[in-house]
Amino acid sequence: MLNRENDGFARRRAFGVVALAIVLGVTGFVVGTLTWAIESFAPGVVGLLVLAALAAGLPAQRSLDTHVAAVAEALERGLGEGRRAVSMIVGRNPESLDEAGVARAAIESLAENFSDGVVAPLVWMAVGGLPGAALYKAANTADSMIGHKTPRHLAFGWAAARFDDLINLPASRLAALWLILAAAVVPGASAKGAIAAVRRDARLHTSPNAGWPEAAMAGAFGFSLAGPRIYGDTRIEAATMGHGRRVLGAADIRRALTLWRVALGVQAVALAGVALLAALSVPA
């Protein structure tokens, strides 16, 4: 209703700000009220466990792992099945992808979604509890739905896209760090290569955030990710992340998944360390 074709660019952009405010306002009110009710009527350990159970569903690591692994399995059965599987997790035109393109798209999605689907919800949960994580997910979903550089959404989705870029800044850097640390222990991966790629390429990406984990993933294995891609009928020119091999396959998707799973472990250890320090700092 707010995104009308006959309105000018500035008016559509202003209504996009309104749309984002509505999404965040409703989310904040509902989740904030729910959190207050739980803390008021179920205080102590019981309330904490309920909040923890609700918050546990916000990071999307299980779904991401399942969908990316499904691309590797489908690609082994044939290019057509690989295209169909990867179309579930990327917005680019799957018919424009060859086998290597499908593999690169899956690995890029794994790296980028590690940042905004797993690390970022935890960052904002640490900052603002359940409401903070829920507000982040609402903003990220708004960006996924309308934050596109298409004629329909370029103006209307401007606020959602810019706000999502801002709130993902800390998580993208942390995601790259977790991947670099994981590369130090995963056989066949190179932490040194990941660091070099991040320093050289991360800021060249069209996104201020996606380049960090993508470059880390690319440099860890000597891949070349990103570069030009096609969304619908529109070709987007973009820099490559990493200066290595672009001809990738299902086996490379599985290698990337291994690195990502170890990075999840690195993150868990880091969170446990932060929690321990916080507990020790509380006066007896």
C-alpha angles and dihedrals in degrees: 000000000000097000102073121173094217094059120095124252096261093048093049090049091050091051088050088059089051091050092052091047090052093050093048094041094052092044093048093048096047097043094039091052091047092050092049091050093050093047091047100045100029105035125176125014096348093056091045091053092049092050091046091052091051093046094048091073095057100076108073103209097126094049092045093050091049096049096045093046087050090058091055091049093046093047090055088058094051146302094270093056091044091054092050092049095048092048086069092066107028133054098216123107105274093201089066092059127093121197093280090047091053091050093047092048091052093048093046090050090049092052096043095044090048085067103041100026101042115011099039097054089052092048093052091041088057090049101042110008119229094337091052093052093044092050089051092051091048092052092045091050091050089054091049091052104040108006094098131126093232125121090255096050108024094098101023094048095044095100094046092049096046094045091049090051090053099048092046096056097095095041095051091056092046091048090054090049093051090050092049092051091047090051088060091066105028112095112245094017126108124215089189091054091048092052092048093050093048093050093046105036114018096088092048093067119107087239120063088221113027093066094066100064093030092054091046091051092046095047093046092063103023093253129148109222137175115019123134116351138172124238110189102316095332122102114212117202113216141161121258121249108224128007099240140089120343098180100088134162145183092294090058091052088055091049089052090049090053091053091046093051091051089048088056088055091050089052092049091053091049092050091048089052092051091048091050093050090048091050092049092050094057111098114246 
